[in-house]
Amino acid sequence: MSNPARQLAGMMKLLLAISGIFFLILFIIAGGVSSYAAIYENRVYPGVKIGGFNIGGMTKLELKNLIENLNNRYAKEGIDLSLLKDTGKNNIKINTVAPGESAVEMVRLDSEALSLTALWLGRTGDFWQNFVAPAVFRFQGVNLLVPVVVNQLVLENNLKISLAPFEDKVRDAAVTNINVDTKSAEIVSERSGQIFDAAEAATKIKVQLANLSFGPIDLRPLSYHPAIVKEDIASALPTLWPRLIVGPTSLVVNLSATSTSSWELLPKDIASFVDVRREAESGGVEFFLNRDRVEGYLDLWISPSVEVSPRDAKFGVENNKVKDFVPSANGVEVDMDLTYDSLNQSFGGRGTPTTTVNVVLREVLPQIQMHDSNDLGILELVGAGS
């Protein structure tokens, strides 16, 4: 055999040997992978973690039990919140179950969804993905997040209640102690506020639980600035006096076509209702009458004198016949909304020595009226009472 022929034959033998070794190694690896997959059948592959918890090798039941035990731990120990304000730090605990008789679970780990995800990991891809995934998990590791079920509305509401004592509510500057005679008033200074974002807190709690972490969650409040400051009121104050010194206001109630009653509001009375707000259109500061104070005055001084409670119809029935009957009567009450609107408009546009404002009344129907006798199956009236 010539020298070139011998060289070719040698190369062929070498290639065959290398191919054989390659396929042998591949066969060994494939066998190893198959054996590895068989060993961890129905178990999470090694290298899979959740936060600081290694869940590799766990069965579905073992993993569910782990997560449910952690749910119980969160419910028992609560979730630590660290409230970081400019004035210092406060630590509070939030339970995962809402207080009260309903005991609604506000947030919990979803053990069923996690166990399915963990067991599918490395088993639901194509051939090559499933082939290499177990080795990647073992040597590089993979971190899962636990699915978290959140009752967002209930959680945020409870967070607002828990965080409220540690908040500083924003306060606009205000005007008080208005003295019409001396044309002087006290201006209460504004105050910036710090308020925690309940939605942000809920999101951080969800992330915390998804990573199975038990450390405190840091929360920083949002800063809010007042819409009205002292300087705004001081500059607008000269516009207040012309509205107050023009004279009293008469509150007139038309009791009937021929009967009226009236109450006189002196400038000092009107001054006690005055409040301040920022006007929507111009953006400037304006004085107006505070609705709660006005309605409080109407409730105290006018309503008791003019209001009449409605009277329900009363029936005494015997053998489907009415023996005693008291007819229904409509009542009367002060329409707070319309009366307030009239008085506030009068305050805003006063220009005459005396202003008259009508107190608006409205009828109040009784709960049981005369025509309800038909609905009660009453067929015959044999007597009536007053």
PEQUI-V633049 format. One record per backbone hydrogen bond with DSSP energy under -0.5 kcal/mol. CO is the residue of the C=O (numbers start at 0). NH is the residue of the N-H. If there is no record, write none. Layout:
co=[CO;CO]
nh=[NH;NH]
This chain:
co=[1;2;3;4;5;6;7;8;9;10;11;12;13;14;15;16;17;18;19;20;21;22;23;24;25;26;27;28;29;30;31;32;33;34;35;37;39;41;43;44;46;47;47;48;49;51;52;52;54;57;58;59;60;61;62;63;64;65;66;67;68;69;70;71;72;73;78;79;80;80;81;81;82;82;83;84;87;89;91;93;95;95;103;103;105;107;108;109;110;111;112;113;114;115;116;119;119;125;126;127;128;129;131;132;133;134;135;135;136;141;146;147;148;149;150;151;152;153;154;155;156;157;158;159;160;162;163;166;167;170;173;175;177;178;178;183;185;185;187;190;192;193;194;195;196;197;198;199;200;201;202;203;204;205;206;207;208;209;215;216;218;221;223;227;228;228;229;230;231;232;235;236;236;237;239;239;240;240;243;247;248;248;249;249;250;251;251;252;252;258;258;260;262;262;263;264;265;265;266;267;268;269;269;270;272;274;276;276;278;283;285;287;287;289;290;291;292;293;294;295;296;296;297;297;298;301;301;302;302;307;309;310;313;314;315;315;317;319;319;320;320;321;321;323;324;324;325;328;330;331;332;333;334;335;336;337;338;339;340;341;342;343;344;346;354;356;357;359;361;363;366;367;368;369;370;370;371;372;373;379;379;384]
nh=[5;6;7;8;9;10;11;12;13;14;15;16;17;18;19;20;21;22;23;24;25;26;27;28;29;30;31;32;33;34;35;36;37;38;39;40;42;59;56;47;141;54;55;143;52;53;49;54;57;43;62;63;64;65;66;67;68;69;70;71;72;73;74;75;76;77;93;216;82;91;83;218;84;89;220;87;84;82;80;78;105;106;97;105;150;148;110;113;114;115;116;117;118;119;120;122;123;129;130;131;132;133;135;136;137;138;139;140;140;48;109;149;107;151;154;155;156;157;158;159;160;161;162;163;164;165;166;168;193;190;187;185;179;182;183;178;175;187;173;170;223;167;221;197;200;201;202;203;204;205;206;207;208;209;210;212;211;145;217;81;83;194;192;172;231;232;233;234;235;236;238;239;240;241;242;243;243;244;246;354;250;264;251;356;262;253;358;254;260;254;255;252;250;264;265;248;268;269;270;271;272;272;273;273;289;287;278;285;282;278;276;274;289;293;294;295;296;297;298;299;300;301;301;302;303;304;305;305;306;331;311;328;325;316;322;323;320;378;379;317;322;381;382;315;326;384;313;310;363;307;361;335;338;339;340;341;342;343;344;345;346;347;348;349;249;251;359;334;332;330;368;312;371;372;373;374;375;377;376;321;381;326]
